[in-house]
Amino acid sequence: MTAPSTYGLSTQARNLQWLLTDLVEEVPGVNSVAVVSSDGLLLLSSEPTAEPAPGDRPKGPRGASADLATIVSGLGSLTTGAAALMEFGTVKQTMVAMENGSVFVMSISDGSLLGVHATPDCDMSVVAYHMALFVGRAGHVLTPEVRSELRQSMERNP
């Protein structure tokens, strides 16, 4: 996997990108990871956002990472609404298991979400554990300033 460029980013933003890349490379079965802001914008992705190679068909506006961000945002909104309707409190984690893969969504802070796309044979408890580690490490770093910086970085590198 090629890590997205971190050139020009603050130390906090580079550390978050490193943690995200590490999650994909070190956890068996994890295909891709995205961090989405509370308003549904992609902040971080484990995939480069550069243009696809000639002949490659892009998947969505920025490839698979944009698709994952859309899914994560939608699942986060749906489960938050369901929890409020049923008066169950805040949503900690959502997991959708499908025939050919799984999607995990976990709250980071103030509405930001961590989304993971994994293989169908992944160890769900290991994925969830590493997501919780990421959230624990990233939650206090994902300040409004860093979110703004990450959002601007994603806009500069479509």
C-alpha positions as CSV (number, residue, x, y, z in Angstrom):
1,M,0.0,0.0,0.0
2,T,1.2,3.5,-0.8
3,A,0.7,5.9,2.1
4,P,-0.9,9.2,1.2
5,S,1.4,12.2,1.1
6,T,1.9,14.0,4.5
7,Y,4.0,16.8,3.0
8,G,3.1,20.2,4.6
9,L,0.9,18.7,7.4
10,S,1.4,19.5,11.1
11,T,2.9,16.9,13.3
12,Q,-0.5,16.0,14.7
13,A,-2.0,15.4,11.2
14,R,1.0,13.4,10.2
15,N,0.7,11.2,13.3
16,L,-2.9,10.6,12.6
17,Q,-2.1,9.6,9.0
18,W,0.6,7.3,10.3
19,L,-1.8,5.7,12.8
20,L,-4.3,5.1,10.0
21,T,-1.8,3.6,7.7
22,D,-0.5,1.4,10.5
23,L,-4.0,0.1,11.2
24,V,-4.3,-1.1,7.6
25,E,-0.9,-2.6,7.3
26,E,-0.7,-4.3,10.7
27,V,-4.3,-5.6,11.3
28,P,-5.0,-8.8,9.3
29,G,-8.1,-8.5,7.1
30,V,-8.3,-4.7,7.0
31,N,-8.6,-3.4,3.5
32,S,-9.1,0.3,3.9
33,V,-9.8,2.9,6.6
34,A,-11.4,6.4,6.6
35,V,-11.9,9.1,9.1
36,V,-15.0,11.2,8.5
37,S,-16.0,14.5,10.1
38,S,-19.4,15.0,11.8
39,D,-20.7,16.6,8.6
40,G,-19.7,13.6,6.5
41,L,-16.5,14.9,4.9
42,L,-13.5,12.6,4.4
43,L,-10.7,13.8,6.6
44,L,-8.2,10.9,6.4
45,S,-7.9,7.9,4.2
46,S,-5.6,4.9,4.1
47,E,-5.7,5.2,0.3
48,P,-3.9,7.8,-1.8
49,T,-6.3,10.4,-3.2
50,A,-4.3,10.8,-6.4
51,E,-5.8,10.3,-9.9
52,P,-6.1,6.6,-10.9
53,A,-3.6,5.2,-13.3
54,P,-4.6,5.2,-17.0
55,G,-7.0,2.4,-17.6
56,D,-8.1,2.2,-14.0
57,R,-11.8,2.9,-13.4
58,P,-12.2,5.3,-10.4
59,K,-14.8,4.3,-7.8
60,G,-16.6,7.4,-6.8
61,P,-15.3,11.0,-6.7
62,R,-12.0,10.1,-5.0
63,G,-12.1,6.3,-5.4
64,A,-12.9,3.7,-2.8
65,S,-12.0,6.0,0.1
66,A,-14.9,8.4,-0.9
67,D,-17.2,5.4,-1.1
68,L,-16.2,4.2,2.4
69,A,-16.6,7.8,3.8
70,T,-20.1,8.0,2.4
71,I,-21.0,4.6,3.9
72,V,-19.5,5.5,7.2
73,S,-21.3,8.8,7.4
74,G,-24.6,7.2,6.5
75,L,-24.3,4.3,8.9
76,G,-23.2,6.7,11.7
77,S,-26.2,8.9,11.1
78,L,-28.6,6.0,10.9
79,T,-27.4,4.3,14.0
80,T,-27.3,7.6,16.0
81,G,-30.9,8.3,15.0
82,A,-32.0,4.7,15.9
83,A,-30.3,4.9,19.3
84,A,-31.9,8.3,20.0
85,L,-35.3,7.0,18.9
86,M,-35.0,3.9,21.2
87,E,-33.4,5.9,24.0
88,F,-30.4,3.6,24.1
89,G,-27.7,6.3,24.6
90,T,-24.8,7.0,22.3
91,V,-23.6,4.6,19.7
92,K,-20.2,3.1,20.4
93,Q,-19.7,0.9,17.4
94,T,-21.6,-0.4,14.4
95,M,-20.6,-3.5,12.4
96,V,-22.2,-4.8,9.2
97,A,-21.2,-8.3,8.1
98,M,-21.8,-9.1,4.4
99,E,-21.0,-12.1,2.3
100,N,-17.9,-10.5,0.8
101,G,-16.7,-8.2,3.5
102,S,-17.5,-6.2,6.7
103,V,-17.8,-2.5,7.5
104,F,-17.1,-1.2,11.0
105,V,-17.9,2.3,12.3
106,M,-16.7,3.7,15.6
107,S,-17.2,7.2,17.1
108,I,-13.9,9.1,17.6
109,S,-15.0,12.5,19.1
110,D,-17.6,15.1,18.7
111,G,-19.3,13.3,15.8
112,S,-16.2,12.3,13.9
113,L,-16.2,8.6,12.8
114,L,-13.6,5.9,12.1
115,G,-14.7,3.5,9.3
116,V,-13.0,0.2,8.4
117,H,-13.6,-2.0,5.4
118,A,-12.4,-5.5,6.1
119,T,-12.4,-9.0,4.5
120,P,-15.2,-11.4,5.3
121,D,-12.8,-13.7,7.2
122,C,-11.3,-11.0,9.4
123,D,-11.2,-11.6,13.2
124,M,-13.9,-9.0,14.1
125,S,-12.7,-8.8,17.7
126,V,-9.1,-7.9,16.6
127,V,-10.4,-5.3,14.2
128,A,-12.6,-3.8,16.9
129,Y,-9.8,-3.8,19.4
130,H,-7.4,-2.0,17.0
131,M,-10.1,0.5,16.1
132,A,-10.6,1.3,19.8
133,L,-6.8,1.8,20.1
134,F,-6.9,4.2,17.2
135,V,-9.8,6.1,18.7
136,G,-8.1,6.3,22.1
137,R,-4.9,7.7,20.5
138,A,-6.6,10.0,17.9
139,G,-9.5,11.3,19.9
140,H,-7.6,14.0,21.8
141,V,-5.5,15.0,18.7
142,L,-8.5,15.5,16.4
143,T,-9.1,19.1,17.4
144,P,-11.1,21.5,15.3
145,E,-7.8,22.9,13.9
146,V,-6.5,19.5,12.9
147,R,-9.8,18.6,11.3
148,S,-9.7,21.8,9.3
149,E,-6.2,21.1,8.2
150,L,-7.0,17.6,7.2
151,R,-10.1,18.7,5.3
152,Q,-8.1,21.3,3.4
153,S,-5.4,18.7,2.6
154,M,-8.1,16.4,1.1
155,E,-9.4,19.3,-1.0
156,R,-5.9,20.1,-2.3
157,N,-5.3,16.5,-3.3
158,P,-8.4,15.3,-5.1
